[in-house]
Structures are given as C-alpha cells and as structure tokens.
C-alpha cells in the first residue's frame, strides 16, 4: 500500500531538509519500507547519525512516527572524531514538526552509538525492521554499529549503511568488509545504491532483490548485478565521468541531479518508440 506522505517526501520534499539522501537511495528506502508493510514485516526503525533528519524523516513517516529510535550526539561535537556530519537537535525537531511527526513519540538518544546497547533499543521500540547507519566513519565505530544493528533487527529486516564507497571515507568500506568477513556476521549485501549498501540475512536476499527489480524508477539506475560467493548483489549507480562521451555525461547528470525529470523523459521516449514501432 502506497504511503502518500512518504512518496511525496522522497520525490520532492526531502529538499526542504539539509543533509544527504540521493534520489536513488531515497527510492530504495521507499520501495523497501512499503514492501515491508505490504508483507506484514512490522517493527521499529532506527538511525545512527541524524544530522537534521533528512534520511530519518522518511523512515519515521513509514511508521507514522511510532517506534522510532534516533541516535546522534548533536551538541557534543567534541566527540565527533572524524567530523562526519554535524547534528543539530533544534533543526531536527523543527523538521519533525514540519512533517507532522511528534518529537515526544520518538526516542532520541544523544549518546555515542558505541555506548548504546541492544537492550536500550529493544526496551524502547522493540525489534527493528529497518536500521540506517550514518554515524562515526572510523573502522571500529562502523563495525560496532553493524553489530548493534544485527542484534536488534528482526530476521527479515534491512540494514542500510551510508558512504560505503565514497572516496573520502575508505574507513567505512574497511569496516563493512571487516564485519562481513567475521563469521559471526549473519548478513549479506543485496544491493548498492548511489551512496549506500543494503544488507539483510541471506534467506531474504532474493525477496528484496526481486522487489527492487520491479521498480520502473530504479530500472533507470540499474547498472549490473554480480555474485559475491553465492549471493547476488544489485548495483543501482550512475556517475558523471570525464571519460564518458558528452551525451553520456549529460544523461548521467540528469539522472543524478534531476532524476524525476530524467524519468519523465525516459518514459516519453519509450512511449514514442513503441508508437513508432506500431506504425511501422
């Protein structure tokens, strides 16, 4: 069932909130969150690294503001060792209000994520269905946050982690690979978006891959799939490369920075092509 507030936010209103949520990743958020609701996958949502709430708000909208757990040090920027983001609690609260979300219904934890224990989350909001990680970018914190997510996620839930392959934060990649190589890790990646990795427990990978491949919008971003061991990973990424032709650069630019306009043009082009084919 479509969540109109969630769809409106992803398509247009996310621009009202300072922060980072590429259009491609926003669509993946929406597809996963709505599919979970349709399949009766109930649970809380959790995010580490709130900033001003740009990526937290769609998660909260999908739960209608209930069972939401937000972790950010906010004013304690002296604890932000790698300067990855700069949370502002007042801006966050104002943005929640702008989108009709009650701040007093959301559990806001202003500690370092390394101090948060699984029981802290479970006692407040219960098992999570979606856990988004965008906190400290050093290896130890990344591994800690993934282990925390693993401990509180329901069996069929999803972990999303930001900056997975961003050149400025190689520590995030190192942390993720270290976590996945650990035999205690129960998770495998099933997709990469513009700037995020998406993981779930192995038995549910096929389900999440299938639902993402059904999205006409995400089809525009689909680059390839490849196998890691026996697990397939979908790649939804486009980059503007100086090595590409001018036409390719223009197309990629439109897809990244004006995705909905590019999607509209793509649909019109396909429709015109079909009509021409019928006429001939």
C-alpha positions in Angstrom: 0.0 0.0 0.0 1.4 3.4 -1.0 2.2 5.8 1.7 1.5 9.2 0.1 3.4 11.2 2.7 6.4 9.0 2.2 6.2 9.2 -1.6 5.8 13.0 -1.6 8.8 13.4 0.7 11.1 11.2 -1.4 10.1 12.8 -4.7 10.0 16.4 -3.7 10.0 17.5 -0.1 13.3 16.0 1.0 15.0 19.1 -0.5 13.5 21.1 2.4 15.8 19.3 4.8 19.5 19.9 5.0 21.6 16.7 4.6 22.2 13.8 2.3 19.7 11.4 0.7 20.4 10.9 -3.0 17.2 10.4 -5.1 18.2 6.8 -6.0 18.7 5.8 -2.4 15.5 7.6 -1.4 13.6 5.4 -3.9 15.3 2.3 -2.5 14.2 3.4 1.0 10.6 3.8 -0.2 10.5 0.5 -2.0 11.9 -1.5 0.9 9.7 0.3 3.5 6.5 0.0 1.6 7.2 -3.7 0.6 7.8 -4.5 4.3 4.4 -3.0 5.2 2.7 -4.9 2.4 4.3 -8.2 3.6 3.4 -7.7 7.2 7.0 -7.0 8.3 6.3 -4.9 11.3 8.9 -3.3 13.5 10.7 -0.2 14.6 13.1 2.0 12.6 16.5 3.1 13.9 19.0 5.5 12.6 22.5 6.4 13.8 23.7 9.8 12.6 20.6 12.1 12.3 22.2 15.4 11.2 19.0 17.5 10.5 16.8 14.4 9.8 16.8 14.2 6.0 17.0 10.4 6.0 15.3 9.8 9.3 12.1 11.6 8.3 11.1 9.1 5.6 11.8 6.2 8.0 9.6 7.8 10.6 6.9 8.6 8.1 6.7 5.0 7.1 6.0 4.1 10.7 3.7 7.1 11.2 6.0 8.4 13.8 5.7 5.3 16.0 8.5 3.1 17.3 11.4 5.3 16.1 14.8 5.5 17.7 17.2 8.3 16.7 20.9 8.3 17.8 23.1 11.4 17.5 25.5 13.3 19.7 24.1 16.6 18.4 25.6 19.4 20.6 28.6 17.2 21.7 30.6 17.8 18.6 33.8 17.4 20.6 33.0 13.7 20.5 32.8 13.7 16.7 36.3 12.4 16.0 36.1 12.3 12.2 33.8 15.4 11.6 31.4 13.2 9.6 28.3 15.4 9.8 27.2 17.9 12.4 23.9 17.1 14.0 21.6 19.9 15.1 18.9 18.9 17.5 16.8 22.1 17.2 16.9 21.8 13.4 15.9 18.2 13.7 13.0 18.9 16.0 11.8 21.7 13.7 11.9 19.4 10.7 10.0 16.7 12.5 7.3 19.2 13.2 7.2 20.4 9.6 6.3 16.9 8.5 3.7 16.2 11.2 5.9 14.0 13.3 5.6 14.3 17.1 9.1 14.5 18.6 7.8 13.3 22.0 6.9 10.0 20.4 10.4 9.4 19.1 13.2 8.1 21.3 16.1 10.4 20.9 19.4 9.0 22.3 22.2 11.7 22.5 25.0 9.3 23.2 27.8 7.9 21.1 26.5 4.8 19.3 29.3 2.8 20.9 27.6 3.4 24.3 24.2 2.3 23.1 23.4 -1.4 24.0 20.8 -3.6 22.1 18.6 -3.6 25.2 18.4 0.2 25.1 16.7 0.0 21.8 14.7 -3.2 22.3 13.2 -1.9 25.6 12.1 1.4 24.0 10.9 0.4 20.5 11.3 -3.4 20.1 12.8 -5.2 17.1 13.7 -3.1 14.1 12.7 -3.7 10.5 15.0 -1.0 9.1 18.3 0.2 10.6 20.1 3.0 8.9 23.8 3.7 9.8 25.4 7.1 9.1 27.4 7.7 12.3 31.1 7.7 13.0 33.1 6.8 10.0 36.1 5.1 11.6 36.5 1.3 11.3 35.8 0.5 14.9 32.6 2.5 15.0 31.3 1.1 11.7 31.8 -2.4 13.0 30.2 -1.6 16.3 27.2 0.0 14.6 26.7 -3.0 12.3 26.9 -5.4 15.3 24.3 -3.2 17.1 22.0 -3.3 14.1 22.4 -7.1 13.8 21.4 -7.5 17.4 18.2 -5.6 17.2 17.0 -6.4 13.7 14.1 -8.8 13.1 15.0 -11.8 10.9 13.6 -10.2 7.7 14.8 -6.7 8.4 17.2 -4.5 6.4 20.4 -2.6 7.3 21.4 0.4 5.2 24.9 1.9 5.6 26.0 5.2 4.2 29.2 6.3 2.4 30.1 2.7 1.6 32.3 3.5 -1.4 32.7 7.3 -1.0 36.4 8.1 -1.7 36.6 10.5 1.3 35.7 7.7 3.7 37.6 4.5 2.9 37.3 3.5 6.6 33.6 2.8 6.1 34.4 0.3 3.3 37.1 -1.3 5.5 34.6 -1.5 8.4 31.9 -3.1 6.3 34.3 -5.6 4.8 35.7 -6.5 8.2 32.1 -7.0 9.5 31.1 -9.2 6.6 34.3 -11.3 6.9 33.5 -12.0 10.5 32.0 -15.5 10.8 29.5 -14.1 13.4 28.0 -11.8 10.7 24.7 -13.2 9.5 24.2 -10.6 6.8 25.0 -10.3 3.1 24.6 -7.3 0.8 21.8 -7.5 -1.7 22.1 -4.0 -3.3 24.2 -0.9 -3.6 22.5 2.5 -4.2 24.2 5.8 -5.1 25.9 6.0 -1.8 24.6 3.2 0.4 24.9 -0.5 0.9 21.8 -2.6 1.8 22.1 -5.8 3.7 19.8 -8.5 5.1 20.1 -12.0 6.3 20.8 -14.4 3.5 17.4 -16.2 3.3 15.7 -12.9 2.5 18.1 -11.5 -0.1 16.1 -12.9 -3.1 12.9 -11.2 -1.8 14.5 -7.8 -1.5 16.3 -8.1 -4.9 13.1 -9.0 -6.6 11.1 -6.1 -5.2 13.8 -3.6 -6.2 14.0 -5.0 -9.8 10.2 -4.5 -10.1 10.6 -0.7 -9.7 10.4 1.1 -13.0 12.2 4.1 -11.5 15.1 2.1 -10.2 15.4 0.4 -13.5 16.7 3.7 -14.8 19.6 3.5 -12.3 20.3 -0.2 -12.6 23.9 -0.8 -13.7 24.5 -4.5 -13.2 24.4 -7.4 -10.8 27.3 -9.6 -9.7 27.8 -12.5 -7.4 29.8 -12.4 -4.2 30.3 -16.1 -3.2 26.7 -17.4 -3.8 25.0 -14.1 -3.2 23.8 -11.8 -5.9 24.2 -8.0 -5.5 22.3 -5.4 -7.5 24.0 -2.1 -8.4 21.9 1.0 -8.8 24.5 3.6 -9.5 25.3 6.3 -12.1 28.3 8.7 -12.0 29.3 11.6 -14.2 32.7 10.6 -15.6 35.1 12.8 -17.5 36.0 9.7 -19.6 32.4 9.4 -20.9 31.0 11.0 -24.1 29.3 14.3 -23.7 25.9 12.6 -24.3 26.6 10.0 -21.6 27.7 12.7 -19.2 24.5 14.7 -19.8 22.3 11.7 -19.3 24.1 10.7 -16.1 24.0 14.3 -14.8 20.2 14.4 -15.4 19.7 11.1 -13.7 21.7 12.0 -10.6 20.6 15.7 -10.1 17.2 15.7 -11.9 16.1 12.1 -11.6 12.4 12.6 -11.8 12.7 14.8 -14.9 15.0 12.2 -16.5 12.5 9.5 -15.6 9.7 11.5 -17.3 11.8 12.0 -20.4 12.7 8.3 -20.4 9.0 7.3 -20.3 8.0 9.7 -23.1 10.9 8.4 -25.2 9.9 4.8 -24.7 6.2 5.6 -25.4 7.2 7.4 -28.6 9.4 4.5 -29.6 6.6 2.0 -29.1 4.2 4.1 -31.2 6.7 4.3 -34.0 7.1 0.6 -33.9 3.4 0.0 -34.1 3.1 2.4 -37.0 5.8 0.7 -39.0 
